[in-house]
Amino acid sequence: MGILEVKGVNKRFGGLQALGDVNLSVTENSVHAIIGPNGAGKSTLLNCLVGKLIPDTGSVMFNGQSVLGRKPHEINQMGISRVFQTPEIFGDLTVLENVLIPCFARRDGAFSMHAFETVGQERDMLDEAMQMLEDMNMADKRDMHAASMSRGDKRRLEMAMCLVQQPRLLLLDEPTAGMSRADTNNTIELLKQIKGKRDITMAIIEHDMHVVFSLADRITVLAQGSPLVEDTPENIKGHPKVREAYLGESA
Amino acid sequence: MLGLEKKDATLLLVVIALALAAPILLNPFPTESAMAQFNAGYPDLMQKFAIYGIFAIGFNILFGLTGYLSFGHAAFLGVGSYSAVWMFKLLSMNVIPALVLAVLVSSLFALVIGYISLRRSGIYFSILTLAFAQMSFNLAYSVLTPITNGETGLQLSLDDPRILGISQTADGGIPLTSLFGLAMRDSVAVKLGGWSFEFSVGYYVCAILMLVCFYLAMRIFRSPFGLMLRAVKTNQTRLNYTGLNSRPYTLAAFVISGMYAGLAGGLLAAMDPLAGAERMQWTASGEVVLMTILGGAGTLFGPVLGAGFIKYFENIFSKINDSVLQNWFGFLPDGVENVVLWVVEHFVGPGWHLTLGLLFMLVVIFLPGGLMEGGQRIAGLLRGKRKSGGDGGGDDPEYHPGQTPHVAE
């Protein structure tokens, strides 16, 4: 039984069947990649996992509990963190403040009125945030205005914000989209490091085969809203159905 | 000091000193001099500085931190005034119960209006708050006449019960608002050379409450709660995907700012015990937006500065009339004098709004961070002369590089 179990999920937008009978099982402490051509339903599936969309039918169980009908912040509090295609960070705040917010979210829950302590007095939280920045080699940028950083650094920061929550499942939505080859390789290295340092389950939505084959333990191929195959990277590489989905029937 | 970092403690001390010495600082010109009309150190105006300062500090907790632009905060100001006057009518002339009721009632109002309005953000939120404020205004103006006394406004009268006080004084007058026997209207005038300084009880009550409000706002700004509010302004998506529910945070900020507005409204009634519907009109809501933006939204001291500026213009510039102008420009040859008078008279007296509008435009265009940014730039220039190469902002926590949108998307 995987930590994330998707069973028989359907999602329809008007006449378009975005997801058709999707089944998916993500094993704990593995890296599971979901790939597929444009319009295959990868993002729709991801949005069903984080509470942005509610599937028409089917179930999504995380750690034995259903996530359906829950709001994004509730799902996050269950232990699912998400990295976005374009980094979503608190641009007007400093790097340290960006990492402090998830620290507070983990300690205090979805809402708390700590209106009378100063942030500076919260030594534990500051230490934790600084430790995370050091782990990500960003300690020297702690007082930088987050919006003024390079895109690569924003991505690093977003990952730091997700990891400091110690999520059980990290969802990555095309973490290398629009990146140069060098940046892509850096991101792969970063994810490998993260994987090496702690027990974490990752589900990656990705376009770039290079990234997928460097990281994934298991791969699910989506085509036209349905899973085509699910297998190890070695077996996926030569799979005729996958070639067909990606390159067209004639290939 | 008081759980504040050194920089904030210094700012607080400066503000305390300014507030306590205001009757002296705002009266720089001798009573008999021609410049005396620019003196702002009389109780009535100083009370307004402090009261509208409270109003703007509270508004800034909502607008400056979360970016939610409320266009209906005058409703809470009005509710506070009505509550306070009712307390004066029914209970006693002591200002404490009146202010407590004003804050309580306005917080309830803010809870209801905020709960509904905060379902939307950006311009839709602003419109919802505006609609609520106009509804409150119309309710006060006509529908709820038994409670608000309609267009005449709610006033004290000789046959009010005042259970814990007296209905009328020995000589048949309406008793004065007071703080345990110390009448708000009492004051001590000190003459010193050509100067005359008036220290009034009412002003000091307002000033001390303003300082308490300022201190509380400072604590909120520096707290984890304040950090979350700033996070709401910069990226709500990330906030939600970080396990935080933005709704209760914004609602809490809305209620807190509503309570500040209620306190300000209560104080207005405590200084002058009457309440009218016009206090809730949309122009009054717009005024606090102007104050906050003019002073610097999101800064601690900016809103107080903006409130002072606008109230100063409203009271001082509007008093300059034709005869005063003729006095000033009398030395010019007749033809020139007439031209100058014709130009200047449009900017003073009833035309003071024109001056304020121009000032506001200049600030928004050249100093998007408000007057506080202007102050910082001057400070930066001065510092730059001493140690060249500094980048103006430096380690200043109030320094926000780049322009940030004022309204939450």
Contacts between the chains, C-beta under 8 A, distances in Angstrom:
chain1	res1	chain2	res2	distance
A	50	B	241	7.0
A	71	B	240	7.3
A	71	B	245	7.4
A	72	B	240	4.5
A	72	B	241	5.4
A	73	B	239	7.9
A	73	B	240	4.9
A	73	B	241	7.5
A	73	B	242	7.6
A	73	B	243	5.2
A	73	B	244	5.7
A	73	B	245	4.9
A	76	B	240	7.7
A	76	B	241	5.8
A	76	B	242	6.3
A	76	B	243	3.7
A	77	B	243	4.5
A	81	B	241	7.4
A	81	B	242	7.9
A	82	B	241	5.2
A	84	B	237	8.0
A	84	B	241	7.9
A	88	B	235	6.0
A	88	B	237	5.4
A	88	B	238	4.2
A	88	B	241	7.0
A	89	B	235	6.8
A	89	B	238	6.2
A	90	B	230	7.8
A	90	B	231	5.2
A	90	B	234	4.5
A	90	B	235	5.2
A	90	B	238	6.2
A	90	B	239	7.9
A	91	B	234	5.4
A	91	B	235	6.7
A	92	B	230	6.8
A	92	B	233	6.8
A	92	B	234	4.0
A	92	B	400	6.8
A	92	B	404	5.3
A	93	B	227	7.6
A	93	B	230	6.3
A	93	B	231	6.7
A	93	B	234	6.1
A	97	B	227	6.1
A	97	B	230	8.0
A	100	B	224	7.8
A	100	B	227	6.7
A	101	B	227	6.6
A	101	B	228	7.0
A	101	B	231	5.5
A	101	B	239	7.4
A	101	B	242	5.9
A	101	B	244	7.3
A	102	B	242	5.0
A	102	B	243	7.3
A	104	B	224	5.1
A	104	B	227	7.4
A	104	B	228	7.3
A	105	B	242	5.1
A	105	B	243	4.2
A	105	B	244	5.0
A	106	B	243	7.1
A	108	B	224	7.5
A	109	B	243	7.7
A	110	B	243	6.2
A	110	B	244	5.7
A	110	B	245	4.2
A	110	B	248	7.9
A	111	B	244	7.1
A	111	B	245	5.2
A	111	B	248	4.3
A	111	B	249	6.5
A	112	B	224	7.6
A	112	B	225	7.5
A	113	B	225	5.8
A	113	B	252	6.4
A	114	B	223	5.8
A	114	B	224	4.3
A	114	B	225	5.3
A	115	B	219	6.8
A	115	B	220	5.2
A	115	B	223	4.9
A	115	B	225	4.0
A	115	B	226	7.2
A	116	B	3	7.9
A	116	B	219	5.4
A	116	B	223	6.2
A	117	B	3	7.8
A	117	B	223	5.6
A	117	B	224	6.5
A	118	B	3	6.2
A	118	B	4	7.3
A	118	B	5	6.9
A	118	B	219	7.3
A	118	B	222	4.4
A	118	B	223	6.1
A	119	B	222	6.2
A	119	B	223	6.7
A	119	B	224	5.7
A	119	B	226	8.0
A	119	B	227	5.7
A	120	B	5	6.1
A	120	B	222	7.3
A	121	B	3	7.3
A	122	B	224	6.6
A	125	B	224	7.9
A	143	B	395	7.8
A	145	B	401	5.5
A	145	B	402	7.4
A	147	B	402	6.8
A	148	B	401	6.8
A	148	B	402	7.4
A	161	B	238	7.8
A	161	B	242	6.7
A	165	B	242	7.3
A	165	B	243	6.9
